[in-house]
Amino acid sequence: MRTIKTIHKPVYEPIADLVTYRVIPTSSISYLDPFLFLNHHGPQVYQPNNNGLPFGPHPHRGMETVTFILDGDIAHYDSDGHKSVIEAGGVQWMTAGRGLIHSEVSSEAFKQTGGPLEILQLWVNLPAKSKMTQPFYKGLQKEDIPRIVSEDGLTTFNLISGEYAGVAGPFDSGIGLHLATIEMKKHADFSLQIPGDENIFFYIIRGKLKVNEREIENKSLVEFENEADSIRIYAMEDSVLLVGHAVPLYEPVVSQGPFVMNTRKEIAQAYEDYRLGKFGTWQH
């Protein structure tokens, strides 16, 4: 079984009235190649006539964002003309590539009625050769995401990208990224086989797990060594887990604000291009 290297705890950093835990980067981990950033928003309950999510128009370049709507909803708009409202159980995948402007806010219905909200946003790096690619967006509702249930009915894989049990995920990262949320009922017990040369992003959203015989609480990012290819997971209570894995890019990472590039010169160019309107026009 893979050796657990470190267990990282998130930093509590609320954004306005939005409960937010920054999982990565923190003082103990800067990034986990190619995984760059994860914010865990909520869980919390919004009252009727609320202001919703605070993520108005802002630019990105050089990375991908994957947003998991566990509860509530997100209304997405971007300067390439994409728009959607994705509800609980759905996922948004946006490749920023050479640059675009987007907003992630709550729907008008959610702002009027309120309700529970919990969202994860993960940033995944793009290789240098793909950083200036054409931007892309796709949002899928819960019913459009493959659910693979174990024979004993205790474990459910919500497959986002990659392949599991002969099923292909509906998103393609271009770097061979495997990504899934896993719902485990109490006493669920299974093993994952992941090649030893791949980095693993393993975040416990809810519940309590025993991972390779070690008990780990929720809101924990588990960092593994790169040697063995097996991870055994046992649910000590009902739990939800985010797991991703990919071969590291082994490229320089230079990030500033919403841009992730390979050099400081490229970061300066991103700000200049944004100032010159090369990220598109905001019309929403």
C-alpha positions as CSV (number, residue, x, y, z in Angstrom):
1,M,0.0,0.0,0.0
2,R,1.1,3.6,-0.6
3,T,2.7,5.3,2.3
4,I,0.9,8.4,3.7
5,K,3.4,11.2,3.6
6,T,1.5,14.1,5.3
7,I,-2.1,15.0,6.3
8,H,-2.8,18.7,5.5
9,K,-5.6,20.6,7.2
10,P,-7.2,23.6,5.4
11,V,-7.1,27.2,6.4
12,Y,-10.4,28.9,7.3
13,E,-10.7,32.0,5.1
14,P,-14.4,33.2,4.7
15,I,-15.1,35.3,1.6
16,A,-17.7,37.9,2.6
17,D,-20.5,35.7,4.2
18,L,-19.4,32.6,2.3
19,V,-17.9,29.9,4.6
20,T,-14.6,29.0,2.9
21,Y,-11.8,26.5,3.7
22,R,-8.7,26.8,1.5
23,V,-7.3,23.3,1.2
24,I,-4.4,24.1,-1.1
25,P,-2.2,26.1,-1.1
26,T,-1.5,26.5,2.6
27,S,1.7,27.0,4.7
28,S,2.2,23.2,4.6
29,I,1.7,22.6,0.9
30,S,2.1,24.9,-2.1
31,Y,0.7,22.6,-4.8
32,L,0.5,18.9,-5.7
33,D,1.5,18.7,-9.4
34,P,-0.7,19.1,-11.4
35,F,-3.3,20.1,-8.7
36,L,-2.9,23.8,-7.9
37,F,-5.8,25.0,-5.7
38,L,-8.9,23.8,-3.9
39,N,-11.4,25.9,-2.1
40,H,-14.2,24.2,0.0
41,H,-17.2,26.6,0.3
42,G,-19.8,25.7,2.9
43,P,-21.7,23.8,4.1
44,Q,-24.0,26.5,5.1
45,V,-27.6,27.6,4.7
46,Y,-28.5,30.9,2.9
47,Q,-31.6,32.8,4.0
48,P,-34.2,34.0,1.5
49,N,-33.4,37.2,-0.4
50,N,-29.6,36.6,-0.1
51,N,-26.8,38.0,-2.3
52,G,-25.6,34.5,-3.3
53,L,-22.0,33.7,-4.3
54,P,-19.6,36.6,-4.6
55,F,-17.6,35.5,-7.6
56,G,-18.4,38.2,-10.2
57,P,-16.6,38.8,-13.5
58,H,-12.8,37.9,-13.3
59,P,-10.2,36.6,-15.8
60,H,-8.2,33.4,-15.9
61,R,-5.4,32.1,-18.1
62,G,-3.2,28.9,-18.1
63,M,-5.2,26.5,-16.1
64,E,-8.5,24.6,-15.7
65,T,-11.2,25.0,-13.1
66,V,-13.4,22.1,-12.0
67,T,-16.3,23.1,-9.8
68,F,-18.4,20.5,-7.9
69,I,-21.8,21.7,-6.7
70,L,-22.6,19.5,-3.7
71,D,-25.5,21.6,-2.6
72,G,-27.2,24.8,-4.0
73,D,-26.4,25.9,-7.5
74,I,-24.1,28.0,-9.7
75,A,-24.9,30.3,-12.6
76,H,-22.0,30.4,-15.0
77,Y,-21.4,33.2,-17.5
78,D,-18.2,33.8,-19.6
79,S,-16.8,36.0,-22.3
80,D,-17.0,33.2,-24.9
81,G,-20.8,33.2,-24.6
82,H,-21.3,30.2,-22.4
83,K,-24.0,30.3,-19.7
84,S,-25.6,27.7,-17.6
85,V,-27.2,27.0,-14.2
86,I,-25.8,23.8,-12.6
87,E,-27.5,22.4,-9.6
88,A,-26.6,20.0,-6.7
89,G,-24.7,17.0,-7.9
90,G,-23.5,18.7,-11.1
91,V,-20.0,19.7,-12.2
92,Q,-18.6,22.6,-14.3
93,W,-15.4,22.2,-16.2
94,M,-13.7,25.3,-17.7
95,T,-10.4,25.3,-19.6
96,A,-9.2,28.9,-19.3
97,G,-6.4,28.3,-21.8
98,R,-5.3,31.6,-23.5
99,G,-7.8,33.6,-21.4
100,L,-11.4,34.4,-20.8
101,I,-13.5,36.3,-18.3
102,H,-16.2,34.4,-16.3
103,S,-18.4,34.7,-13.3
104,E,-19.8,32.1,-10.9
105,V,-22.8,33.5,-9.0
106,S,-26.0,32.0,-7.6
107,S,-29.1,31.8,-9.7
108,E,-31.9,34.3,-9.2
109,A,-34.1,31.5,-7.8
110,F,-31.5,30.6,-5.2
111,K,-31.0,34.2,-4.2
112,Q,-34.8,34.6,-3.7
113,T,-35.5,31.3,-1.8
114,G,-32.1,30.5,-0.2
115,G,-31.2,27.1,1.0
116,P,-28.2,24.8,1.7
117,L,-25.0,25.5,-0.2
118,E,-21.7,23.5,-0.5
119,I,-19.2,23.8,-3.4
120,L,-15.7,22.7,-4.2
121,Q,-13.5,24.4,-6.8
122,L,-10.4,22.7,-8.0
123,W,-7.7,24.2,-10.2
124,V,-5.7,21.9,-12.4
125,N,-2.6,23.0,-14.2
126,L,-2.2,23.0,-18.0
127,P,1.1,22.0,-19.6
128,A,3.1,24.8,-21.2
129,K,2.1,23.5,-24.7
130,S,-1.6,23.9,-23.8
131,K,-1.6,27.1,-21.8
132,M,-2.6,29.3,-24.8
133,T,-5.2,26.8,-26.1
134,Q,-8.8,27.8,-27.0
135,P,-11.0,28.3,-23.9
136,F,-13.6,25.6,-23.2
137,Y,-16.6,25.2,-20.9
138,K,-19.0,22.4,-20.2
139,G,-21.5,22.1,-17.4
140,L,-23.3,18.8,-16.6
141,Q,-26.2,18.2,-14.2
142,K,-26.1,15.3,-11.7
143,E,-28.1,13.0,-14.1
144,D,-25.4,13.4,-16.8
145,I,-22.5,12.1,-14.6
146,P,-21.9,8.4,-14.6
147,R,-22.6,6.7,-11.2
148,I,-20.9,3.4,-10.6
149,V,-22.3,1.5,-7.6
150,S,-20.3,-1.3,-5.9
151,E,-21.8,-4.8,-5.6
152,D,-22.6,-4.3,-1.9
153,G,-24.3,-1.0,-2.6
154,L,-22.1,0.8,-0.1
155,T,-19.8,2.8,-2.4
156,T,-20.8,5.1,-5.3
157,F,-18.3,6.6,-7.8
158,N,-19.4,9.8,-9.5
159,L,-17.0,9.6,-12.4
160,I,-15.9,13.0,-13.7
161,S,-12.9,12.2,-15.9
162,G,-10.7,9.2,-16.8
163,E,-12.0,5.7,-16.6
164,Y,-13.2,3.4,-13.8
165,A,-14.7,-0.2,-14.1
166,G,-14.8,0.1,-17.9
167,V,-16.8,3.4,-17.8
168,A,-15.4,6.6,-19.2
169,G,-16.0,10.0,-17.5
170,P,-17.8,12.8,-19.5
171,F,-14.9,15.3,-19.2
172,D,-11.4,15.1,-20.8
173,S,-8.6,17.0,-19.3
174,G,-6.0,16.4,-22.0
175,I,-3.4,15.3,-19.4
176,G,-4.9,11.9,-18.5
177,L,-6.5,13.2,-15.3
178,H,-8.7,10.8,-13.4
179,L,-11.2,12.6,-11.2
180,A,-14.2,11.4,-9.1
181,T,-16.3,12.1,-6.1
182,I,-16.9,8.9,-4.0
183,E,-19.8,8.5,-1.7
184,M,-19.3,5.9,1.0
185,K,-21.8,4.5,3.5
186,K,-20.6,3.4,6.9
187,H,-18.5,0.2,6.7
188,A,-17.9,0.6,3.0
189,D,-14.5,-1.0,2.3
190,F,-12.6,-1.0,-1.0
191,S,-9.2,-0.5,-2.6
192,L,-8.0,1.9,-5.4
193,Q,-5.3,0.9,-7.8
194,I,-3.3,4.0,-8.9
195,P,0.1,3.8,-10.8
196,G,2.9,4.7,-8.5
197,D,4.3,7.4,-10.7
198,E,1.0,9.4,-10.5
199,N,0.3,12.1,-7.9
200,I,-2.9,11.6,-6.0
201,F,-5.2,14.4,-4.8
202,F,-7.2,12.8,-1.9
203,Y,-9.5,15.1,0.0
204,I,-12.1,14.0,2.6
205,I,-15.1,16.3,2.2
206,R,-17.4,14.7,4.8
207,G,-17.2,11.8,7.3
208,K,-14.3,9.9,8.7
209,L,-12.2,7.3,6.9
210,K,-9.5,4.7,7.7
211,V,-7.0,5.1,4.9
212,N,-4.3,2.4,4.7
213,E,-5.2,1.6,8.4
214,R,-4.8,5.2,9.5
215,E,-7.9,7.1,10.8
216,I,-8.4,10.5,9.1
217,E,-11.1,13.1,9.8
218,N,-13.0,15.1,7.3
219,K,-11.6,18.3,5.8
220,S,-8.2,16.6,5.4
221,L,-6.0,16.5,2.3
222,V,-3.9,13.2,2.3
223,E,-0.6,13.4,0.5
224,F,1.0,10.1,-0.5
225,E,4.5,9.0,-1.4
226,N,5.0,7.8,-4.9
227,E,5.8,4.1,-4.6
228,A,3.2,1.4,-4.2
229,D,0.0,1.4,-6.3
230,S,-2.7,0.4,-3.8
231,I,-4.8,2.5,-1.4
232,R,-7.3,0.8,1.0
233,I,-10.2,2.9,2.2
234,Y,-12.7,2.0,4.9
235,A,-15.6,4.3,6.0
236,M,-15.9,4.7,9.7
237,E,-19.1,6.7,9.1
238,D,-21.0,7.9,6.0
239,S,-18.4,9.9,4.0
240,V,-17.8,11.8,0.8
241,L,-14.3,11.9,-0.8
242,L,-12.7,13.7,-3.8
243,V,-10.0,11.7,-5.5
244,G,-7.9,12.8,-8.5
245,H,-4.7,11.4,-9.9
246,A,-2.4,12.2,-12.8
247,V,1.2,12.0,-13.9
248,P,3.0,15.2,-12.7
249,L,3.8,17.8,-15.3
250,Y,7.2,18.6,-13.8
251,E,7.1,22.2,-15.2
252,P,7.7,25.5,-13.4
253,V,4.6,27.0,-11.8
254,V,4.4,30.8,-11.6
255,S,1.0,32.0,-10.4
256,Q,-0.3,35.5,-9.6
257,G,-4.0,36.2,-8.9
258,P,-6.1,34.4,-11.5
259,F,-3.2,33.5,-13.9
260,V,-1.0,30.4,-13.8
261,M,2.0,30.3,-16.2
262,N,5.6,29.1,-16.4
263,T,7.5,32.4,-16.1
264,R,7.0,35.8,-14.6
265,K,7.2,37.3,-18.1
266,E,4.2,35.3,-19.1
267,I,2.3,36.5,-16.1
268,A,3.1,40.1,-17.0
269,Q,1.9,39.4,-20.5
270,A,-1.4,38.0,-19.2
271,Y,-2.1,41.2,-17.3
272,E,-1.2,43.2,-20.3
273,D,-3.4,41.1,-22.6
274,Y,-6.3,41.4,-20.1
275,R,-5.9,45.2,-20.0
276,L,-5.9,45.3,-23.8
277,G,-9.2,43.4,-23.9
278,K,-7.8,40.2,-25.4
279,F,-9.8,38.1,-23.0
280,G,-13.1,38.9,-24.7
281,T,-15.8,41.4,-23.8
282,W,-18.1,41.0,-20.8
283,Q,-21.7,41.4,-21.9
284,H,-23.7,39.9,-19.0
